[in-house]
Amino acid sequence: MSTTTATRRGQGRPESRSRRRVEPIFYFFLLPSLVLFTLAITVPGLVGIFFSFTDSIGIGDWEFAGLTNYIAIFSDPAILQSYLFTFGFSIVTVLVVNVIAFLLAVGLTSQIRMKTALRTIFVIPMVVSGIIIAYVFNFLFSNSLPSAGAAAGISWLETSLLANPDLAWIAIVVVTAWQAVPGALLIYIAGLVSIPGDVYEAAEIDGASKFQQLLKITAPLVAGYVVINIILGFKGFLNAYDIIVGLTNGGPGTSTRSIAMTVIAGFNGGDYAYQMANATIFFVVAVLISLLQLSLTRGRNTL
């Protein structure tokens, strides 16, 4: 009996292995995308990293400079300021976006009227171009808001926030959050609707209030979605560019210049190799954040 069973298992192994074999046609379909990605992303990236060790200005002759560019970056106050602003802006915006998106998601998944229409309205900012949003809010911050401040007698609102080096970042956070909230909102809605209703019914029977249900049931069960939103949001805000260009263009002075703006401004100003070193460091930071994301989400089956 055991011999027959072993024989059958032995006969079944080649069949199971053949099922796992990838058909060559799949590689054929993968090849065009792989070639395009290599030519458009990988090769330019490797070329850029190579030139970060030179004194190239983007054209003409160049010589190897070793680690000179990298050493100079860590003592450049303009570069350090851009990193400080970008990380500070990203942290604050992540907090604002996730708090607002979570509260909206709780409201839009509760028993209210027209919640489908409201969900559609709240998602609209996500599909509008960032530069268009920035120009619209630029007009509001530069004209409408100062006029309202003057009419209401609020002195600090009579001048544009965008012209104040100490407050301009607040306007950038507001506009960025306005566009980013819908994406986080959709993720939170997906998490909230996946929670079984029986859990809330049992909590109500035990006498738990709505606030207690929010803290003891909803928050723990959507923790995985919170992690996803925080990591994805932080990575996205590190690349902030178009909204800042449309609102302040890095000003007043360089108080709101992000890392991406610094890199692109350097390319246009002839600091190609220097800013490629800056971009390489930024790339390493992004990779580390991605690894952090993988370590935090590994083993989670929430999504």
N, C-alpha and C positions, 0 to 999 in steps of 0.2 A: 504493500500500500504506500509506504514511504517512498519506494523507488519510483512508483508511477507518478506520485505527486512531484517529486524532484524533477522527473523527466518533463512533466508538463510545465513546471516553472522554467526549466532550462529552455524549453521550446518557446516560452512566452517572452523571454528576455530580449532576443533580437527584434521581436516585433515592437516591444515598448521602446527600445533604443531607436528604431527606425522612425517611430512617431515623433521622437524628440529632435530628429535631424532637421535642420533648417533648410528649406528648399532654396536652391540657387536664385530663383526668381526674386526672392525677397532682397537679396544682396544687389540685384540689378536695380530695383526700385530705390534702394538706399544710396547707391553710388552717386546719382546726381546731387542729392542734398549734401552728401559728405564732401563732394568736390567743391560745391559752391561755398559751403561753410569754411572749408580749408582755405580757399582762395580769398574770401572776403573777410574772414575773421582771424584765423590762425596765422596765416603767413604775414599779413600786415602787423599783427601783434608781435610776432617774433622779430620782424624787421625793426619795429619800434624799440623793442627791448635792446636789440643790438646797438642801435644808434644812441641809446641813452648812455652808453659808455664812450661816446665820442664828443667832439665839439661842433657837430654839424648844426647849421642854421636852417636846414631843410633842402638846400640846393648847394651846388658847388663842391669844393674840396672839403675834406674833413680829416681829422686825426684822432687817434685814440686818446681818451682822457682818463681812462680807468674809472675809479670811484669818485672822481672830483665832483661830478654833478650831484651824486647822492650825498656826499659830505656837506656840500654847500646848501642843500635843501634843508637840512636839520638846523641850520643857523640863519635861515632866511625868514625874517619876521613876517613878510607878506604871505609866504607859503604856510607858516605856522598859524597865522591869523585865519587863512582860508579853511584849514583843517578844524580849527577851534570853532569857527562859525558853522561849518557844515555839520559837525557832530552835535553841537549844541542845538542847532535848528532841527536836526533829525530827531533827537531825543524828545524835544518839546512837542514837535508835530506828531510823533508817534503816540504820545500820551493823549494829546487833544483828539486826534482822529479816533483812537480806540475807545475812549470814554464816550464821545458823541455817537459813534457808530453802534456801540453796544446798547446804549440807552434807546436809540432809535429802533434798533432791531427788536428789543423787548417790547416797545410800544407797537411796532408794526406786526408783531406776531400774536398780540393779544386780541381779545374779542372787541374790535372797534369796527366802525363802518368805513367803507371805502378804503380799506387797507391796501387792496391791489392797486388802486389808482394812486394812492400815496407812495407806494413803493416805486411806481413808475416815475413819479415826479422827483423823488429823492435820487434816483439813478441818473437823471439827465446830466448833471455836471460831469459825470465820468466820460461821456461821449463827446464833450466839447474840447476843442484844442486848448492846450495850456496857454499858449501865447495869446490866443483870443481872450481867454479869461483874464489874463494878466493885464491886457490893455484896457479892458472894461473896468476892472477894479482900480487901475491906475487913474482913470478919469474920476472914479468915485472918491478915491482917497485925496486926489489933488484938487477937486472942485466941489463936489457935492458935500462931502463930509466937512471941509472947512466952512462952507456956507452955513451948514446946519449948526456947527459949533459957534459961529459968530451970532447967529440968530438966537441961540439958546444961552449965550453968554458964557460958554465954556472956553476958557482961554487956550488950554492946551490942544483943543481941537481946531482952533482957528487957522493953524498952519498944518500943512500936509505931513502925515506921519512918515511919508516916503522921504522927506527932506530932513528928518531928524535921525542922526546916526545912532541914537540910543533907542529909538522906537521903530525904526524901519523894519527890523526883523519880525516884529509883531504882525505887521501887515503881510509879510511873506508867509508867516505861519497860518494866518487866517485864510489867505487865498489858497494856499497849498492844501490845507485841511478841507476847504470847501470842495475841492476837486477830488480829494482822496477818500473822503468819508463814504461815498457810494460803494466803492470796491470792498472796503472792510465791512460795510453794512450787509452786502450780499453774503459774505462768508459767515457772518454772525447769524443771519436769518437761516442759512442752511444748517447751522449747528443747533439753533433753537428748535426748529421744526423736527429735528431728529430725536428730541427728548420725548420719551413716551408720556402720554397724558396721565397714565395710571400713577406715575410718581407724584404728580401734583395733587391728584385726587386723594392719595394716601396721606399726603402732608396736610391737606385741608381737614381730613377726618381727625388727624392728630392735633388740630387746632393751630397749625402754623399760619402766620400772617403772610401777606403777599411779599412783604419785605424780607421776612425770614426765608421764604421759598426762594427768593432771588439770591440771597447770600448762601444758603445751605444746599440748594439743589441746582439752580440755573448756573451760577458761577463755576462750581466744580465740574459740572458736566460739559461746559463749553471751554474748559481750560485749554484743550488742544487747539481750538480755533483761535483763542487769544494768542497763543504762542506763534501760530502761523501768521496772524495779522501783524504782530509786533516785528517778527523777523523780516517778512516781506516788505512791510512798510519802511523799516529802517534802511534796508538795502536800497529801496527805491528813492528815498529822500536823500541818501548820500549822493545820488546822481542829479540832484536838483540843478536845473539850468534855465529852461524856457520861461518859467514863471518869474524867476529872479530877473532875467533879462528884460521882460516886459514891464516889471514893476519898478526896479531901481537900477538895473544894469550894473549891479555890484556896488552902487553908491548908497549913501553919500560917501565919497572917497572910495575906500575899499572895504567898508564896514560890513557889507552884505555880499561879498564876493565868495562864491562857493569854490570847491576844488575843481569842478568841471569848468567853471568860468575862467579860473586861473590857468588851467591847462590850455584852453582854446585861445585865450588872450596871448599866452606865450608863443603858441604856434604862429599867430598872426604878427607877433612882434619880433620874430627871428630867434627866439629861444627854443628852437626845436628840440635839441638834445636835452637841454635842461628840463623842459617840461615833459619830455618822454620819460625821464627819470622820475619825475613827479607822478606821472600816470602809471608807471610801473609799481611804485610804492602804493598808490591807490588801488591798483589791481590786487596786490598782495593782501591789502586790508579787506577788500571785497571777498577774496577767497577765504580768508579766515572767518569772516562773518557767515559765509555759506557753510563752512565746516561746522560752525556753531549751530546753525540752523539744523543741519543733519543730526548732530548729536542731541539736540533738544527734541527733535521730532521722531527720532528712531524708536521703533517699538510702539508708537502711538497708532491706534487704529480708529481714531475719531473720524477722520475724513474717509 
